[in-house]
Amino acid sequence: MRRPGFLSGETAALLYLAIAAALSAWLGIASGQPAVLLTVTFAPAYAIFLSRMRHERRASALWLMVFWAFAWSVAAILCIRAMPERAESAILNGARYRVEMFAWIETGAGAEGDWRLFLPQHALHYGLFLAASAFTAGAAGLLLGVVLLGYMNYYVASLFMADDVEGDWLAVANSSTYQYASIGG
C-alpha cells in the first residue's frame, strides 16, 4: 500500500537517516559529551530499524542501517576534522585507538599485524555483539556499532589531519594503503 505524499516509505527513511546522521554527528561532537553523542546518534537509527523489524522487513532494516552507517561516518569525519578537541572528548576510545593505530602504522607491531592476536580478539567481540543484539532486539548491537564507528571514524579523521592533505581524500587513502602494504599487511 502506497502512502499519500511525495516520498515513498524507503525514500523518506533514507532522507530521514541522512539528515539525522548529519545532525547527530554535529550535535553529538559539538557537545563534547559521550552520552549526548551516543544518544543522538543511536535514537534516530534505532527508530527506523525497529519500525522495519516490527513489519518483518529485515532486508530493508539491514540496508537502511548500512546507509545510515555510511552517512554518519561521512558526517562524523567532517565534524571531527572541524572540532577535533570536542571530538576527542565526545568519542569513546577515539584518542586511544588513534594512538594504537598510528603506532601500528609506524612499527607494524600490534594486534592488527598478527592474525593470532587479531582474530581471537575480534571473534570474541563478534560473539558478544551477536549475543547482546539477540537479547535486546538489536538495540545493544546498534549502540555498540555507534561506539565502534565513533572511534574508527576518529582514527580516519586523524589520518586526514596528520597527512596534511587538505581535503585530498584520495591521497590519504593511497598513503594509508601504501603504509599498510609496506609493513606486510
MARDO-834074 format. One line per field, with one value per atom (N, C-alpha, C): residue number from 1; residue in one letter; atom name; x, y, z. Coordinates in pm, whole numbers, plus 32768, in hexadecimal, padded with zeros to 4 digits. Example, Ala and Ser with C-alpha at 12.3 -4.5 7.8 and 13.67 -1.06 7.14 Angstrom:
MARDO-834074
i = [1, 1, 1, 2, 2, 2] $
aa = [a, a, a, s, s, s] $
at = [N, CA, C, N, CA, C] $
u = [8527, 84CE, 8528, 8505, 8557, 850A] $
v = [7DC7, 7E3E, 7EB6, 7F1F, 7F96, 8003] $
w = [830C, 830C, 830C, 82C4, 82CA, 8313] $
//
This chain:
MARDO-834074
i = [1, 1, 1, 2, 2, 2, 3, 3, 3, 4, 4, 4, 5, 5, 5, 6, 6, 6, 7, 7, 7, 8, 8, 8, 9, 9, 9, 10, 10, 10, 11, 11, 11, 12, 12, 12, 13, 13, 13, 14, 14, 14, 15, 15, 15, 16, 16, 16, 17, 17, 17, 18, 18, 18, 19, 19, 19, 20, 20, 20, 21, 21, 21, 22, 22, 22, 23, 23, 23, 24, 24, 24, 25, 25, 25, 26, 26, 26, 27, 27, 27, 28, 28, 28, 29, 29, 29, 30, 30, 30, 31, 31, 31, 32, 32, 32, 33, 33, 33, 34, 34, 34, 35, 35, 35, 36, 36, 36, 37, 37, 37, 38, 38, 38, 39, 39, 39, 40, 40, 40, 41, 41, 41, 42, 42, 42, 43, 43, 43, 44, 44, 44, 45, 45, 45, 46, 46, 46, 47, 47, 47, 48, 48, 48, 49, 49, 49, 50, 50, 50, 51, 51, 51, 52, 52, 52, 53, 53, 53, 54, 54, 54, 55, 55, 55, 56, 56, 56, 57, 57, 57, 58, 58, 58, 59, 59, 59, 60, 60, 60, 61, 61, 61, 62, 62, 62, 63, 63, 63, 64, 64, 64, 65, 65, 65, 66, 66, 66, 67, 67, 67, 68, 68, 68, 69, 69, 69, 70, 70, 70, 71, 71, 71, 72, 72, 72, 73, 73, 73, 74, 74, 74, 75, 75, 75, 76, 76, 76, 77, 77, 77, 78, 78, 78, 79, 79, 79, 80, 80, 80, 81, 81, 81, 82, 82, 82, 83, 83, 83, 84, 84, 84, 85, 85, 85, 86, 86, 86, 87, 87, 87, 88, 88, 88, 89, 89, 89, 90, 90, 90, 91, 91, 91, 92, 92, 92, 93, 93, 93, 94, 94, 94, 95, 95, 95, 96, 96, 96, 97, 97, 97, 98, 98, 98, 99, 99, 99, 100, 100, 100, 101, 101, 101, 102, 102, 102, 103, 103, 103, 104, 104, 104, 105, 105, 105, 106, 106, 106, 107, 107, 107, 108, 108, 108, 109, 109, 109, 110, 110, 110, 111, 111, 111, 112, 112, 112, 113, 113, 113, 114, 114, 114, 115, 115, 115, 116, 116, 116, 117, 117, 117, 118, 118, 118, 119, 119, 119, 120, 120, 120, 121, 121, 121, 122, 122, 122, 123, 123, 123, 124, 124, 124, 125, 125, 125, 126, 126, 126, 127, 127, 127, 128, 128, 128, 129, 129, 129, 130, 130, 130, 131, 131, 131, 132, 132, 132, 133, 133, 133, 134, 134, 134, 135, 135, 135, 136, 136, 136, 137, 137, 137, 138, 138, 138, 139, 139, 139, 140, 140, 140, 141, 141, 141, 142, 142, 142, 143, 143, 143, 144, 144, 144, 145, 145, 145, 146, 146, 146, 147, 147, 147, 148, 148, 148, 149, 149, 149, 150, 150, 150, 151, 151, 151, 152, 152, 152, 153, 153, 153, 154, 154, 154, 155, 155, 155, 156, 156, 156, 157, 157, 157, 158, 158, 158, 159, 159, 159, 160, 160, 160, 161, 161, 161, 162, 162, 162, 163, 163, 163, 164, 164, 164, 165, 165, 165, 166, 166, 166, 167, 167, 167, 168, 168, 168, 169, 169, 169, 170, 170, 170, 171, 171, 171, 172, 172, 172, 173, 173, 173, 174, 174, 174, 175, 175, 175, 176, 176, 176, 177, 177, 177, 178, 178, 178, 179, 179, 179, 180, 180, 180, 181, 181, 181, 182, 182, 182, 183, 183, 183, 184, 184, 184, 185, 185, 185] $
aa = [m, m, m, r, r, r, r, r, r, p, p, p, g, g, g, f, f, f, l, l, l, s, s, s, g, g, g, e, e, e, t, t, t, a, a, a, a, a, a, l, l, l, l, l, l, y, y, y, l, l, l, a, a, a, i, i, i, a, a, a, a, a, a, a, a, a, l, l, l, s, s, s, a, a, a, w, w, w, l, l, l, g, g, g, i, i, i, a, a, a, s, s, s, g, g, g, q, q, q, p, p, p, a, a, a, v, v, v, l, l, l, l, l, l, t, t, t, v, v, v, t, t, t, f, f, f, a, a, a, p, p, p, a, a, a, y, y, y, a, a, a, i, i, i, f, f, f, l, l, l, s, s, s, r, r, r, m, m, m, r, r, r, h, h, h, e, e, e, r, r, r, r, r, r, a, a, a, s, s, s, a, a, a, l, l, l, w, w, w, l, l, l, m, m, m, v, v, v, f, f, f, w, w, w, a, a, a, f, f, f, a, a, a, w, w, w, s, s, s, v, v, v, a, a, a, a, a, a, i, i, i, l, l, l, c, c, c, i, i, i, r, r, r, a, a, a, m, m, m, p, p, p, e, e, e, r, r, r, a, a, a, e, e, e, s, s, s, a, a, a, i, i, i, l, l, l, n, n, n, g, g, g, a, a, a, r, r, r, y, y, y, r, r, r, v, v, v, e, e, e, m, m, m, f, f, f, a, a, a, w, w, w, i, i, i, e, e, e, t, t, t, g, g, g, a, a, a, g, g, g, a, a, a, e, e, e, g, g, g, d, d, d, w, w, w, r, r, r, l, l, l, f, f, f, l, l, l, p, p, p, q, q, q, h, h, h, a, a, a, l, l, l, h, h, h, y, y, y, g, g, g, l, l, l, f, f, f, l, l, l, a, a, a, a, a, a, s, s, s, a, a, a, f, f, f, t, t, t, a, a, a, g, g, g, a, a, a, a, a, a, g, g, g, l, l, l, l, l, l, l, l, l, g, g, g, v, v, v, v, v, v, l, l, l, l, l, l, g, g, g, y, y, y, m, m, m, n, n, n, y, y, y, y, y, y, v, v, v, a, a, a, s, s, s, l, l, l, f, f, f, m, m, m, a, a, a, d, d, d, d, d, d, v, v, v, e, e, e, g, g, g, d, d, d, w, w, w, l, l, l, a, a, a, v, v, v, a, a, a, n, n, n, s, s, s, s, s, s, t, t, t, y, y, y, q, q, q, y, y, y, a, a, a, s, s, s, i, i, i, g, g, g, g, g, g] $
at = [N, CA, C, N, CA, C, N, CA, C, N, CA, C, N, CA, C, N, CA, C, N, CA, C, N, CA, C, N, CA, C, N, CA, C, N, CA, C, N, CA, C, N, CA, C, N, CA, C, N, CA, C, N, CA, C, N, CA, C, N, CA, C, N, CA, C, N, CA, C, N, CA, C, N, CA, C, N, CA, C, N, CA, C, N, CA, C, N, CA, C, N, CA, C, N, CA, C, N, CA, C, N, CA, C, N, CA, C, N, CA, C, N, CA, C, N, CA, C, N, CA, C, N, CA, C, N, CA, C, N, CA, C, N, CA, C, N, CA, C, N, CA, C, N, CA, C, N, CA, C, N, CA, C, N, CA, C, N, CA, C, N, CA, C, N, CA, C, N, CA, C, N, CA, C, N, CA, C, N, CA, C, N, CA, C, N, CA, C, N, CA, C, N, CA, C, N, CA, C, N, CA, C, N, CA, C, N, CA, C, N, CA, C, N, CA, C, N, CA, C, N, CA, C, N, CA, C, N, CA, C, N, CA, C, N, CA, C, N, CA, C, N, CA, C, N, CA, C, N, CA, C, N, CA, C, N, CA, C, N, CA, C, N, CA, C, N, CA, C, N, CA, C, N, CA, C, N, CA, C, N, CA, C, N, CA, C, N, CA, C, N, CA, C, N, CA, C, N, CA, C, N, CA, C, N, CA, C, N, CA, C, N, CA, C, N, CA, C, N, CA, C, N, CA, C, N, CA, C, N, CA, C, N, CA, C, N, CA, C, N, CA, C, N, CA, C, N, CA, C, N, CA, C, N, CA, C, N, CA, C, N, CA, C, N, CA, C, N, CA, C, N, CA, C, N, CA, C, N, CA, C, N, CA, C, N, CA, C, N, CA, C, N, CA, C, N, CA, C, N, CA, C, N, CA, C, N, CA, C, N, CA, C, N, CA, C, N, CA, C, N, CA, C, N, CA, C, N, CA, C, N, CA, C, N, CA, C, N, CA, C, N, CA, C, N, CA, C, N, CA, C, N, CA, C, N, CA, C, N, CA, C, N, CA, C, N, CA, C, N, CA, C, N, CA, C, N, CA, C, N, CA, C, N, CA, C, N, CA, C, N, CA, C, N, CA, C, N, CA, C, N, CA, C, N, CA, C, N, CA, C, N, CA, C, N, CA, C, N, CA, C, N, CA, C, N, CA, C, N, CA, C, N, CA, C, N, CA, C, N, CA, C, N, CA, C, N, CA, C, N, CA, C, N, CA, C, N, CA, C, N, CA, C, N, CA, C, N, CA, C, N, CA, C, N, CA, C, N, CA, C, N, CA, C, N, CA, C, N, CA, C, N, CA, C, N, CA, C, N, CA, C, N, CA, C, N, CA, C, N, CA, C, N, CA, C, N, CA, C, N, CA, C, N, CA, C, N, CA, C, N, CA, C, N, CA, C, N, CA, C, N, CA, C, N, CA, C] $
u = [8055, 8000, 805A, 803D, 808B, 804E, 80A7, 807C, 8065, 800A, 7FFB, 8077, 8097, 810B, 8169, 81D4, 822D, 82A3, 82BB, 832B, 82F9, 8337, 8316, 834C, 8321, 8350, 83E6, 8421, 84B2, 84FE, 84CC, 850D, 8506, 8493, 8485, 84E3, 84F1, 854C, 85DC, 8604, 868C, 86A6, 8648, 8656, 865E, 8606, 8606, 868C, 86C0, 8740, 87B4, 87B2, 881D, 881E, 87A9, 879F, 87C4, 8790, 87AE, 8843, 8883, 8913, 8962, 8942, 898A, 8973, 88F6, 88D7, 890F, 8906, 8937, 89CE, 8A14, 8AA6, 8ACB, 8A8B, 8AAB, 8A86, 8A0B, 89E0, 8A2F, 8A43, 8A89, 8B1A, 8B5F, 8BEC, 8BFA, 8BA5, 8BA9, 8B92, 8B43, 8B28, 8BA4, 8BFD, 8C73, 8C53, 8BD9, 8BAA, 8B8B, 8BCC, 8BB1, 8B1E, 8ADC, 8A50, 89F6, 8A11, 89C1, 89DA, 8A59, 8A79, 8A36, 8A42, 8A06, 896E, 8930, 889D, 8868, 88A0, 886A, 888D, 88F4, 8918, 88C5, 88B5, 886F, 87D8, 8797, 8704, 86C3, 86EB, 86A7, 86BB, 8735, 8750, 86FE, 86F9, 86B0, 8619, 85E6, 8557, 8536, 8589, 8573, 8586, 85F1, 860D, 8597, 8568, 84FB, 847A, 845E, 83E4, 83E8, 845D, 8468, 845E, 849B, 8497, 8409, 83C1, 8337, 82DE, 82FD, 82B1, 82F3, 8352, 839A, 83DA, 8412, 8458, 84EE, 8523, 85AE, 8613, 85FC, 8659, 865B, 85E7, 85E0, 862A, 8615, 865B, 86F2, 8721, 87B0, 87E9, 87AE, 87E5, 87D7, 876E, 8762, 87CD, 87F0, 8859, 88E2, 88F8, 8976, 8980, 8913, 8911, 892B, 88E6, 88F7, 8989, 89C6, 8A51, 8AAE, 8A96, 8AE7, 8AD0, 8A51, 8A31, 8A69, 8A5B, 8A8E, 8B26, 8B66, 8BF8, 8C2B, 8BF0, 8C18, 8C04, 8B8E, 8B71, 8BCE, 8BE5, 8C3A, 8CCA, 8CFF, 8D89, 8D96, 8D35, 8D39, 8D30, 8CDA, 8CCB, 8D46, 8D83, 8DFD, 8E6C, 8E77, 8EDE, 8EC2, 8E43, 8E1F, 8E2B, 8E17, 8E16, 8E69, 8EEB, 8F3A, 8F3E, 8F43, 8F49, 8EC6, 8E58, 8DD5, 8DC1, 8DEF, 8DE2, 8E30, 8EA6, 8EF6, 8EAD, 8E62, 8E14, 8D97, 8D58, 8CD6, 8CDF, 8D4D, 8D54, 8D9E, 8D56, 8D91, 8E02, 8E73, 8EE9, 8F26, 8EFA, 8F2F, 8FC3, 8FEE, 907C, 90D2, 90A3, 90EF, 9100, 9094, 909C, 90F8, 90F1, 914A, 91DC, 91FE, 9288, 92B3, 925B, 9279, 9290, 9239, 9243, 92B9, 92D6, 934A, 93CA, 93CF, 9444, 9452, 93E1, 93E4, 9416, 93E7, 9413, 94AA, 94DB, 956A, 95C2, 9593, 95EB, 95C1, 9543, 9511, 94F5, 9514, 94FE, 9470, 9432, 93AD, 9350, 92D9, 9277, 9252, 924F, 9227, 9286, 9303, 9365, 937A, 9333, 9345, 92BC, 929A, 9215, 91FD, 9267, 9256, 9226, 9242, 920F, 918B, 9186, 9114, 9095, 909F, 902B, 8FE3, 9028, 8FE0, 8F9B, 8FDD, 8FA1, 8F21, 8F25, 8EB0, 8E43, 8E6A, 8E07, 8DBB, 8E03, 8DC2, 8D63, 8D92, 8D3C, 8CC0, 8CD2, 8C61, 8BFC, 8C2D, 8BD3, 8B84, 8BC8, 8B83, 8B1D, 8B42, 8AE9, 8A6A, 8A7A, 8A07, 89AC, 89E8, 8998, 894E, 8994, 8954, 88E4, 88F9, 8892, 8817, 882F, 87C0, 876A, 87A8, 875D, 871D, 873A, 8704, 86BD, 8690, 864D, 86A3, 8724, 8780, 87B3, 8777, 879C, 882E, 8859, 88E4, 8946, 8922, 8978, 8988, 891B, 8923, 8971, 895D, 89A7, 8A3D, 8A5F, 8AEC, 8B23, 8ACF, 8AF8, 8B15, 8AC7, 8ADF, 8B67, 8B84, 8C06, 8C77, 8C6B, 8CD1, 8CE5, 8C78, 8C83, 8CC2, 8CA0, 8CD8, 8D6E, 8DA7, 8E38, 8E7F, 8E42, 8E81, 8E7C, 8E0E, 8E06, 8E67, 8E7B, 8EDC, 8F68, 8F89, 900A, 9017, 8FB0, 8FB5, 8FC4, 8F78, 8F85, 9012, 904A, 90D3, 9138, 9120, 9178, 9174, 90FD, 90F1, 913E, 912D, 916E, 9205, 9233, 92C3, 9309, 92C5, 9303, 930B, 92C4, 92CB, 92B1, 9246, 9226, 91B4, 9180, 9117, 90A9, 9063, 8FEE, 9008, 9083, 90A0, 9090, 9016, 8FF4, 903C, 904E, 9091, 9123, 9163, 91EE, 91F9, 919A, 919D, 9188, 9129, 910F, 9189, 91C6, 923D, 92B0, 92C1, 932D, 9318, 929F, 9282, 9290, 9264, 9270, 9302, 9352, 93E0, 9422, 9402, 943E, 9417, 939A, 936E, 93B8, 93C3, 9406, 949A, 94D8, 9567, 958F, 9530, 9553, 9523, 94FF, 94DD, 944D, 93F1, 9364, 931E] $
v = [7F89, 8000, 807D, 80D5, 8151, 81BD, 81FD, 826D, 82E8, 833D, 83BD, 8412, 8468, 84BE, 84AF, 84FB, 84FB, 849D, 8464, 8409, 837E, 8318, 8290, 827B, 8211, 81F3, 81E1, 819D, 8186, 8207, 8256, 82D4, 8332, 8337, 838A, 835B, 82D7, 82A1, 82C6, 82BC, 82E3, 8376, 83CA, 845A, 8477, 8439, 8449, 841F, 83AC, 837B, 83D5, 8409, 8462, 84E2, 851C, 8596, 8578, 850A, 84E4, 84CA, 848C, 8470, 84F3, 8550, 85D0, 861D, 8626, 8671, 862E, 85AA, 8566, 856D, 8565, 8573, 85FE, 8662, 86EB, 8707, 86E7, 8702, 86B1, 8631, 85DB, 8602, 861F, 8645, 86D0, 872D, 87B5, 87B6, 8757, 8752, 872E, 86E1, 86B2, 8648, 8614, 85B5, 852E, 84C3, 843F, 8415, 8431, 8407, 844E, 84CC, 8517, 84DD, 84C8, 8491, 840A, 83B2, 832D, 8336, 8389, 8393, 83CB, 843E, 847D, 8430, 83DE, 838B, 830C, 82CC, 824C, 8259, 82B9, 82C0, 82C5, 831E, 8321, 82A1, 826B, 81F0, 817C, 8172, 8103, 810E, 8186, 8198, 815D, 8178, 8141, 80AA, 807C, 7FEC, 7FA2, 7FD4, 7F93, 7F93, 8000, 8005, 7F9D, 7F8D, 7F29, 7E9B, 7E83, 7DFD, 7DDA, 7E3A, 7E20, 7DF6, 7E28, 7E05, 7D94, 7D52, 7CDF, 7D03, 7D7A, 7DA7, 7DA7, 7D30, 7D1F, 7D55, 7D3B, 7D6C, 7E05, 7E41, 7ED3, 7F06, 7EC7, 7EEF, 7EE7, 7E7B, 7E69, 7ED7, 7EEB, 7F4B, 7FDB, 7FF8, 807F, 8097, 8031, 8041, 804C, 8008, 8017, 80A5, 80D7, 8161, 81C2, 81B0, 8208, 8207, 8191, 8188, 81D6, 81CA, 8214, 82AB, 82D5, 8364, 839D, 8354, 8385, 838B, 832A, 832B, 83A6, 83C4, 843A, 84B8, 84C6, 853D, 8545, 84D5, 84D4, 84FA, 84C4, 84E4, 857A, 85B3, 8644, 8694, 8669, 86B0, 869E, 8629, 8611, 866C, 867A, 86D3, 8764, 878A, 8814, 8832, 87CD, 87E1, 8775, 876D, 86FD, 86F4, 8765, 8761, 872C, 875C, 872D, 869A, 8673, 85E8, 858D, 85B7, 8565, 854C, 85B0, 85A1, 854D, 855C, 851D, 848B, 8465, 83DF, 837F, 831C, 82B8, 826E, 8263, 821A, 8255, 82C9, 8302, 831E, 8366, 838A, 830D, 82B2, 8237, 81E5, 81D8, 818B, 81CF, 8253, 829D, 8282, 828B, 8273, 81E4, 8184, 80F7, 80E0, 8119, 8102, 814E, 81C6, 820E, 81C4, 818B, 813B, 80C1, 8082, 800E, 8035, 80A7, 80D6, 80EE, 812A, 814B, 80D0, 806E, 7FFF, 7F77, 7F68, 7EE6, 7E89, 7EB7, 7E66, 7E7C, 7E11, 7E1A, 7DB2, 7DAE, 7D48, 7D50, 7DC7, 7DD6, 7D8F, 7D7E, 7D40, 7CAC, 7C71, 7BE3, 7BA1, 7B4D, 7B10, 7ABD, 7A8A, 7A39, 7A90, 7B10, 7B6D, 7BAB, 7BCB, 7C11, 7BBC, 7B42, 7AED, 7AC8, 7A98, 7A76, 7AEF, 7B61, 7BDA, 7BFF, 7BFE, 7C23, 7BB7, 7B3B, 7AD0, 7ADF, 7B00, 7B19, 7B90, 7BFD, 7C74, 7C56, 7C08, 7BE6, 7B90, 7B2F, 7ADB, 7B2B, 7B88, 7BDE, 7C38, 7C6B, 7CBF, 7C72, 7BF6, 7BA5, 7B87, 7B60, 7B40, 7BBC, 7C2C, 7CA7, 7CD1, 7CC5, 7CE9, 7C8F, 7C0E, 7BAE, 7BC8, 7BEF, 7C01, 7C8B, 7CE6, 7D6F, 7D9F, 7D44, 7D67, 7DC5, 7DAC, 7DFA, 7E7A, 7EA6, 7F27, 7F29, 7EC4, 7EC1, 7EB7, 7E6B, 7E60, 7EE5, 7F2F, 7FB1, 8013, 800F, 8067, 8047, 7FC6, 7FA0, 7FCD, 7FC6, 7FF5, 808A, 80D7, 8168, 8181, 8137, 8147, 8123, 80B3, 8084, 80E8, 8112, 8175, 81F5, 821C, 8296, 8293, 822C, 822E, 820E, 81C0, 81A9, 8227, 8270, 82ED, 8355, 8353, 83AD, 8390, 8311, 82E9, 8317, 8300, 8327, 83BF, 840A, 849C, 84C5, 847E, 849B, 8481, 841A, 8402, 8478, 84AB, 851F, 8596, 85AE, 8622, 860E, 8596, 857C, 857F, 8558, 8553, 85DD, 863E, 86C8, 86D5, 8696, 8699, 86F8, 873A, 879E, 8772, 870B, 86E2, 867F, 8659, 85F9, 856C, 853B, 84BA, 8448, 8452, 83E8, 83DD, 844C, 8448, 8402, 841B, 83D8, 8342, 831D, 828E, 824A, 828A, 8251, 8247, 82AD, 82AD, 823D, 822E, 81C7, 813C, 812B, 80A9, 8086, 80E8, 80CD, 80A8, 80F1, 80D3, 8046, 8022, 7F9E, 7F32, 7F44, 7EE2, 7ED9, 7F4A, 7F4B, 7F03, 7EEE, 7EA5, 7E15, 7DE9, 7D5B, 7D3C, 7D9F, 7D88, 7D46] $
w = [8000, 8000, 8000, 7FA5, 7F99, 7FF1, 803C, 8091, 803C, 8069, 8022, 803A, 7FDD, 7FEC, 7F76, 7F79, 7F06, 7F14, 7F8B, 7F9F, 7FC6, 7F8D, 7FB8, 8045, 8085, 810C, 8114, 80B2, 80B3, 8096, 8038, 8019, 8090, 80D1, 8148, 81B7, 81C8, 822D, 820E, 818F, 8167, 8182, 815E, 8176, 820B, 8259, 82EB, 8325, 82FA, 832F, 8306, 828C, 8260, 82B3, 82C8, 8318, 83AA, 83DE, 8468, 847B, 8418, 8421, 842A, 83D3, 83D3, 8454, 847E, 84F9, 8575, 857D, 85F5, 85FF, 858F, 8591, 85C2, 858B, 85B1, 8642, 866A, 86F4, 8759, 873C, 879A, 87AC, 8740, 874A, 8785, 875B, 8792, 8828, 885B, 88EB, 893B, 8900, 8947, 89B0, 89B0, 8A15, 89D6, 8A03, 89C9, 89D3, 8A43, 8A52, 89EE, 89D4, 8971, 88E6, 88C4, 8840, 882A, 888B, 887E, 8870, 88C1, 88C0, 883D, 8812, 8798, 871A, 8722, 86AD, 86A8, 871B, 8724, 870C, 874B, 874E, 86C3, 8669, 85E7, 8595, 859A, 854F, 8586, 860A, 8647, 862C, 8626, 8607, 857E, 851B, 8495, 8495, 84D4, 84DC, 851C, 858B, 85D3, 8582, 853D, 84EC, 847C, 843F, 83D4, 840D, 847E, 84BA, 84E9, 851C, 8548, 84D4, 845F, 83E7, 8399, 83D8, 839D, 8317, 8312, 8299, 82B6, 82C7, 82F1, 828C, 820E, 81A8, 81A7, 81B3, 81B9, 8234, 82A7, 8321, 830E, 82D4, 82BE, 8264, 81F0, 8192, 81C2, 820B, 8243, 82AE, 82FB, 8361, 831F, 82B0, 8267, 8231, 81F8, 81C7, 8239, 82A9, 831C, 834C, 8355, 8383, 8325, 82A3, 8242, 8253, 8257, 8263, 82E5, 8352, 83D2, 83D0, 8391, 838A, 833F, 82CD, 8281, 82D4, 8311, 8361, 83DB, 841C, 8493, 8470, 8404, 83DD, 83C1, 837D, 8363, 83E5, 8441, 84C1, 851A, 8517, 8565, 8533, 84B1, 8478, 849D, 84A5, 84C5, 855A, 85AF, 8640, 8686, 866B, 86A0, 8739, 877E, 8810, 884B, 8817, 8846, 8823, 87AD, 8783, 87E1, 8809, 8863, 88E7, 8915, 8990, 897A, 8907, 88EE, 88C5, 8883, 8847, 88A2, 88D2, 892A, 88E3, 8923, 88F1, 8873, 8846, 87CB, 87D1, 8837, 8843, 885A, 88AC, 88C7, 8847, 87FB, 877F, 8719, 8711, 86B6, 86D9, 8759, 8784, 8762, 877F, 8762, 86CD, 867A, 85EA, 85AD, 85DD, 85A9, 85CE, 8645, 866E, 8614, 85F3, 859A, 850F, 84DC, 8458, 8459, 84C4, 84CB, 84DE, 852C, 8552, 851B, 84FD, 84D3, 8549, 85C1, 8639, 866E, 869B, 86D5, 869D, 86D4, 86AF, 861B, 85E1, 8555, 84F5, 851E, 84C7, 84DE, 853D, 855E, 856B, 850D, 850D, 858B, 85C9, 8644, 86B7, 86B5, 8719, 86EB, 866B, 8630, 862F, 85FB, 85E7, 866A, 86D2, 874E, 878D, 878A, 87C3, 8779, 86F5, 86A8, 86AC, 86B5, 86C4, 8748, 87B3, 8834, 882A, 87F0, 87E1, 878D, 8724, 86CD, 8718, 8766, 87B6, 881C, 885F, 88BF, 887A, 8806, 87B7, 8790, 8760, 8738, 87AE, 881E, 8895, 88C7, 88D0, 88FF, 88A2, 8821, 87C0, 87CD, 87DD, 87E7, 8861, 88CF, 894B, 8959, 88FD, 8909, 888C, 8839, 87BB, 8766, 8766, 8714, 8752, 87C0, 87FB, 8827, 8870, 88A0, 882B, 87C5, 8751, 870A, 86FB, 86BA, 8710, 8792, 87EC, 87E8, 87E9, 87DB, 8754, 86ED, 866A, 8669, 86B2, 86BD, 86FE, 8769, 87AC, 874C, 8709, 86AC, 8639, 85FB, 858F, 85C2, 863C, 8674, 867A, 86B7, 86C4, 8642, 85EB, 8568, 8512, 8517, 84CE, 8506, 8589, 85C7, 8591, 8584, 854C, 84BA, 846A, 83DC, 83D1, 841F, 841D, 8448, 84A8, 84D5, 8467, 8415, 83A2, 8343, 8328, 82CF, 8309, 8389, 83C8, 83CF, 83EC, 83F8, 8372, 8309, 8285, 8245, 827C, 824F, 81B9, 818C, 80FE, 80DC, 8140, 812B, 80CB, 80F1, 80A6, 8036, 801F, 7FB6, 7FEF, 7FEF, 802C, 7FE6, 7F63, 7F19, 7F44, 7F5E, 7F8B, 8012, 806C, 80EE, 80DC, 8089, 8072, 8035, 7FD3, 7F94, 7FF7, 8049, 80AC, 8111, 8141, 81A4, 8168, 80EE, 80AB, 8097, 806F, 805B, 80E0, 814B, 81CC, 81F9, 81E6, 820F, 81BF, 813C, 80E7, 8106, 812B, 8142, 81C2, 821D, 8298, 8293, 821E, 820E, 8228, 8221, 823B, 81C9] $
//
